[in-house]
Amino acid sequence: MRFLQKSFDKFSRAFSSNAIIEPFALAHVTIVTGDKAGTVRRNMTILVGANGRIEQIAPSIETSIPEEYHYLDGTGRTVMPGLINLHTHLFAQGKPLNPKLATPQGQRMVSSLVHSPLGRPYLNALVKRNAMELLKSGVTTIRTLGDVGYEVVALRDHINAGETPGPRILASGPLLAIPEGHGAPLIALTSSTPEEARETAAKNIMAGVNVLKIAATGGVTDAQKIGEAGSPQMSIDQMRAICDEAHEHGIIVAAHAQSPEGVRRALAAGVDTIEHGSVLDDELIALFRNNPNALRGYSALVPTLSAGLPLTMIGQDVTGITDIQLENSKTVVEGMVAGARQAHEAGLVVGVGTDTGMTFVPQYATWRELALLVRFAGFTPAEAIHAVTQTNATILGVDSVTGALEPGKSADLLVLDANPLDDLRALAHPALVVAAGRPVWRPKPDRFPEIDALLDEAFADEVHSNDVHEDEAHSDATHTDETYTDETYTDATYAGETRA
């Protein structure tokens, strides 16, 4: 471990986060590939070029490191692809939301504030800080799904230009809702007809967004009566108009949907991802699997268990939610959990998003969603890691760029002190994060200890991993490729090469 720290110190002194990317070699690491089988490759070296892309991944004994490359000794460390979070909000940090501000009147007041000359600079600084919190936690790609305006679009462009550090961003701009619907007016553009709906989509696209979000049903956070969460709001024709406009530009559409009928309508309209979800039946499963109106012919589910479960597993006196919000959350969360398990059992495409910024969903806690998918939806740790990397990249259409450790792809790397297949909590404290070849040294998110303690207690029975044969898994440094199962590691074929 000390060798890597010395390498970090030397490299970090020579490297500025806003400077030209400097090539480096990360040597003698264990690689978790992120495939469904949980393949592990030991004693490997990764070369990252000055273009921020992976140049080579090979056994350390066979790797020649160019003299001009910085050398990082990763002995004892595990490297995996950077995490991808499909459902984020950068306008809040994850502390309990004030119920009074969730009313339409409260949202109008907040909206006036953040769009004021005093509020805009504050909002810009907040979204930049929250994006960095995600990055410092190991998330190298995010999709926002409901922004106040186009502040995240601007941040994305600054990051892409190399003017500021941050994760890769696919920004939605304001979500699209009906008047007084979910998210309106604070983070939504509203419409009452299909024609108006298409205009709101076009407005966002003209502003530079590269994803869209629809509020297909009511939600928990701003519900004003019992039964509002999950109640269908936007018509199929309105949603179809939005999807048609988006798909013409190659843009995927997400839909907030928290009831079977809301999910059915959204899928019929052609949305590409369902956020939160509900109990599924055979018709819905078939629509997810084969959706002729979706951009790629199928739709994915993003359960966001991190956003729902705390509301029902932590006392109302702590969460601060209203009686109405609590009753709505009970019904909605039960459906979210059931739907996640049903989708996994049916082999549907299930992505990973957390709904960051919502009550008790800190920006830095993406790893918890993986543990919840294991505990409540039947995922193995390997499947959860596959979902948050390769599956998420495919859903976003960026799998040719990121989501896996392969030559030619962006150097989006997460360096850990332990193997997350053994314990998903290893993801909570990265030793190093690399985004598009740019290292984030000593990444330490600003945490909320009280919230973390409450979540630890609420999820005390989380399934992190199976510890069987852990000593065996870590003792044989001669193995290059291995496959992780729920019971143990087993050797896989690696062309008979000898390792030191």
N, C-alpha and C positions, 0 to 999 in steps of 0.2 A: 504493500500500500504506500509506503514512504517513497518508493521509487517514482510512482505516478505523481505524487504530490510535488516532488522536486521537479519533475518534468513540467507539471502545470505551472509552477512558479516561474520557471525559466521562460516557458512559452508565453505565458500571460503578460510578462513584463515587456515582451517584444511585440505584443499583439494588441491592437485597439479594436473594439467591437465595431467601429465605423470605418476601419481601414480596409485596404485591399486584402482579400483573403490570402492567407499564407498557407502553403501546402504543409501537411503533417502526416505522420505515421502513428497509428495507435496499435501498439504491438503487444503480443502475448496475452490477448484477451479471450474470454469465452463469449461466443456469440449465440444469442437466442434469436433464431431467424424470424420468428413470428408466424410460421406456418401452423396449420391446424394440428399437426402431429407433435409439435413442440420440439422440433429438431434443435439440437445443441451442437455447436462446433467449437472445439477446444484448441487453445494455443494458436490463435489466428492473428494475423496482422491486417489492418485496414489502411489503405493509402487514400488520402483525400487531396485532390488537386487544387490548384489556384483558382479554378472555376467553380469551386464549392461542390463538386461532384465526387462520388466515389470512383477511384481509378482502378483499384484492385482489392480483392479479398482473397487471401491465400494463407496456407499454413506458415507460421512464422519462420520455420526452418528453411522454407523455400523462397522467402521474400527478400529481395534486395531493395534496400531503402536508399533513394537518392540522397546525396550529401546535402542538398539545399532544403530537404524536408526536416521540419521540427520532429523530434522523436519523443513520443509519450509512451512510457513503459506502463502497460495496463495489467501487469501481472496481478492476479487475484480479482480482477474486475470483470463484470459482465456487460456486454454491449448488445443493444437491441435497437430496432427502428424507433424513431421518435413517435410519441403518441399523437393521435389525431382525435380532436373533440368535435363532434358534429353538431352540438347544440350549446352555444354560448351566448351570453349577453355581457357586454363590457360596460354598461352604464351603472352597474351595482357590484358590490363586493361579496355578497353572500350572507350578510348579517340579516337578522329578521326585518322584514319589510313592515313599515307602518301601515296597518289596515286602513287608516283614515286617508292615506295618500293613494289607496287602490281604488277609491270611488271615482266616478267620472269627474266629479268636481275637484277631487284631490289631484287627479291626473292633469286636469287643465291647469291647475295652479303650478304644478311641477313643470309642465311643458312650457309655460310662460317664463318660468325662471331659467330653465336650461337654454332657452332660445334668446335670452336677454344678453346685452353686451357683457354683463358680469358672468352669466352662466355658461356661455359658450366656451370661454377659455378653461373654465373648471371642468366641463364635460370632456373637452379634448384631452386635458391632462389625465382625467380619470380613465378614459378608455385606453390611453397609452400605457398607463400604469398597470391596468388589469391585463392587457395583452402580455406585458412582461411577466406578470405573476404566472400566467399560464405557461409561458416559455420556460421560466425558471423551474417550474414543476415537471418539465419534461415534455410538454405539449408543443410540437413544432408546426402543427397545422390546425387551424380552427375554422369553423363555419359559424358566423353569427346569424341568429334567427330572431331579429327584432331589435333594431337600433333606433335611437331617438330621431336621428336624421341621417346624414351621410358622413358623419364624423369618422366612422370606421372605414369607409371607402377612402377617405383622405389618408388615414393612418396606413392602410394597406399600400397605397401608392408611395408613401414615404419609405416604408419598409422595402418595397420592391426596388426603389431607386437607391437603396443603400444609405439613406439619410438617417435612419434610426433603426436600432435593433428591434426584432420582434418575430413572431411566428408567421408562417405563410397564412394569409387570411383570404377566405371567401366570405364576402360581406353581403348582407341582405338588404341594408337600409331599413326603413320602416316596414313592418309587416302589413299585410293587406287584410282589412276587416270590414264589417258592416258598421254603420253609425252606432256608437255606444256599445260596440261589440268588444270582444276580448282584445285587450291591448290598446283600445282607443280611449282617449285621443293621444296619450303620451308617446307610444311607439308605433303608431299605425296611421296609414292612409285609408280612408273609408270610401265605400261605394255602395250604391243601392241597386244598380242594374249591371247586366253583363258588359254593356258598353263602357260604363264608368269603371268597372273592375279592370277591364283591359287597359284603360287609360292610366290607372294607378300603376299597373305593372309596367307599362311603357315609360312612365315617369321615373320609376326606379331604375329601369334599364338605361335610360338616357343619362341618369346620374352616375352610372358606372358600376352598379351592383353586379355580382356574378353568381348570386343565388337569390331566390325569392321565398317568402313564407306567407302562408294563408292562415288566418284564424277560422278554421272550419266549424269549431264549436266554442262554447263558452269555456272559461278556465276557472281554476280554483282561486288564484291570487286576487282577482278583481270581481269575484262572484258577489252579487248583492242579494241573492235569494237561494234557498236550498233547491237543488236540481238544475241550477244554471250551468254548472261545470258539466261539460259533455253534451249539453243541449245544442242541436244543430243551429248554426247561425247563418252562414253564407250558403246560397243556393248552388246546386250543381252547375247551372248555366254560368253563374258568375265565376266559379272556380275553373270551369272549362275555358272560359275566355282568358283567364290569367295564365293557365297552363299553355294554351295555344300560343300566346304572345311570348312566353318564356322559352318554350321549346323551339320556336322559330329562330331564337338566338342561341340555341344550344345550352340553355340555362335550366338547371333542375329546380323543382318547386317542392318545398316542405309544407306540411299542413299540421297545425295543432289540432288534434282530434282525440277526444277522450270518451267516446261512446261507440258501440257497434254501428249505430246508424251514422254517426259523424264520420267514422272511418270508411264505411261503405260509400258514402257520398263523395268523400275526398278521393278515394281510389277510382271511382267511376269517372270523376272529372279529369283524372290523369296525373295526380300528384306523384312525385317520385319517392318521397319519404313521408312516413307517418310519424309524428312526434308524440310521444307518450303512449298512445294506443289504448286498447280495450280488450275485453274477452273476444276471442275469434271463433267464428264458425267455419264450416267447410267452404261457404261462398266467399268469405273474406280471405281465407287462406289461398283459394284459387285465384282471386284477384291480385293478391300480392305476388304470387308466382308468375302470373301471366296477365300483365296489364297493357292492353294494346294502346292505351292513351298516354302511358308514361313515356318519357324520353327514350329509355333504353328497353322498353318492353316488360319491365318488372318494377315493383316498388319494394322498398325496404322499410323495416320498422326500427325506430330509435326509441327504446323504452324510457330513458331518463329516470331510472329508479331512484337516483340520488335526489331528485327533486320532490318525489312523492312520499317516499317512506319516512323521512324525518317528521313530516307533518302528522303522521299517525303513530309513530313510535316514540316521540318525545312529547312530554306534557304540554298542554295548551298554555299553562302558566309560563312556560319557557319560550315556546315558539311565538307567542303573542298573537296567534291567528284568532279570528272571530269564531263564534259558534257556527255561523253560516259556512265559513271557510272549512272548518273542521268536518262538518257533516258532508260537504261536497267532496272533501279529500278522501274520506273513508270509502265512498263508492268508487271514485275515480282510481285511487291507488290499488284497490283490489283488482280492478280490471286491467290496470297496467301490468301488475305482476303476473296475472294469469295469462295475459296476451304475450308477454315476453317468453314465458315457459312454452306456451303453445307454438309460438313462432319458431323457437329453437327446436322443439321436437319435430315440427313439420319440415325442417330444413330450409326455412325461409331466410332471406338475407336480413340479418340483424346487425345494426350498427351501434356505435357507442357514442352517446352524448350525455351531458350531465345537467344542462339548463343552468349554467353558472350564473351567479348573481342573484338567484332566487334564495328564499329563506333557507339558511343552513346549507347552501351549495357554494362554498368558497371557490375562487378561481383555481386554486392549487390542488384540488382534491379529485382530479379525474380518476386516479387509481381506485378510489372507493367504488366507482361504478362497476369496475371489473369484479371486485369482491362480491358485490350485490348480484351480479349476473351469475356468479358461481353459486351463491347461496340460494337465490330465489328462482333462477331460470334454468338451472341444470347445466350450465356451462362448465367445462373443465378450465383450469387456469390457462392451458395452452389455447383453448378456443377463445377465451376472453381476450388474450393478448393478440391473437390473430384478428379478432373483430376490431380492436382499437387501432390496428395498424393497416394490414392489407385490405381487410373488408371495407374499412372506412375510406381508404384511398380509392377503392373501386367505386364506391357509392358517389364520391365527389367527382369522379372522372379524372383524378390526378395520379392514378396508379402507374402511369408511365414515368412519373416524376419522383414520387415518394411512396412510403408505406412499406418498403422492403430494403434490406441491405444488399444491393446489387450494383456491380460496376455500371456507371453511366447515370445512375439515379442520384438525386440530391443527397448530400451528406447530412441527413437528418438523423442524428444519433443520440442515444440515451445511454450514458455510462453509469453503472450501478455498482454498489458494494457487494451485492449478493444476487443470486439467480431468482428472478421473480416467479419462475415456475415452481420454486420451492416455497415461496412466500410472497404474495402479491404486495405486501407492505414494503418490500424492497423498492418499489416504485415511488414511495412517498418522499424519499430523500436522495435525489440523484447526486452522484459525485461530479458529473459534468454533463452539460447539454450542448449539442452542436446543431445549429440550424443553418442549412444551406452552406455548410462549411465554416460557419462563424461560431467559435466556441463561446459559451456562457460560463465563465469561471466561477467556481464555488457558488452554484445556484442555490440561493436560500430565499424562498418566497416569504413574504410577510404574513405570518400565520395568525389565526385567532385561537389561542389556546383553549378558551372556554368552549367554543364551538367544537373544536377537535375532541375535547374531552367528552362532550355530550354525544357526539357521533360515535366515538369509541365505545361508550357505554351502551348506546342504543343498538349498535351492531356488534355487540360483544361475541356473538356466536357466529360471526362471519366465517365462511370457509375460505381460508387463504390458499391452502395447498395440501398435498399429501406428503408427509415427511418420510415415508417408507424408503429405506435404502439411501437416505440422503448422504451418508458418509461414503457409500460406494459411488454415488454420482459424482462426488467431488474429488475422489482420491486418485482416479486414473487419468493422469495428465497426458497419456499417450493417445487417447481417443480424440479424433477430430470431429466426426459426425455422430450424434446420438439422437435418439427419439424419446421424447418424454411421454409417459402414459400416466394414468392415475395411480398406478402401482409402483412404477420404478422407471429407471432409464434402461434402455436396451441399445446395444451397439447396432449401428447401421453400416451399410457398405460404404467404404470410402476409398475404393480403388487400391486397397492393399498398401497404402503409403505408410512409411515409418515416421513417427513423430518423436521429437525430443521433449 
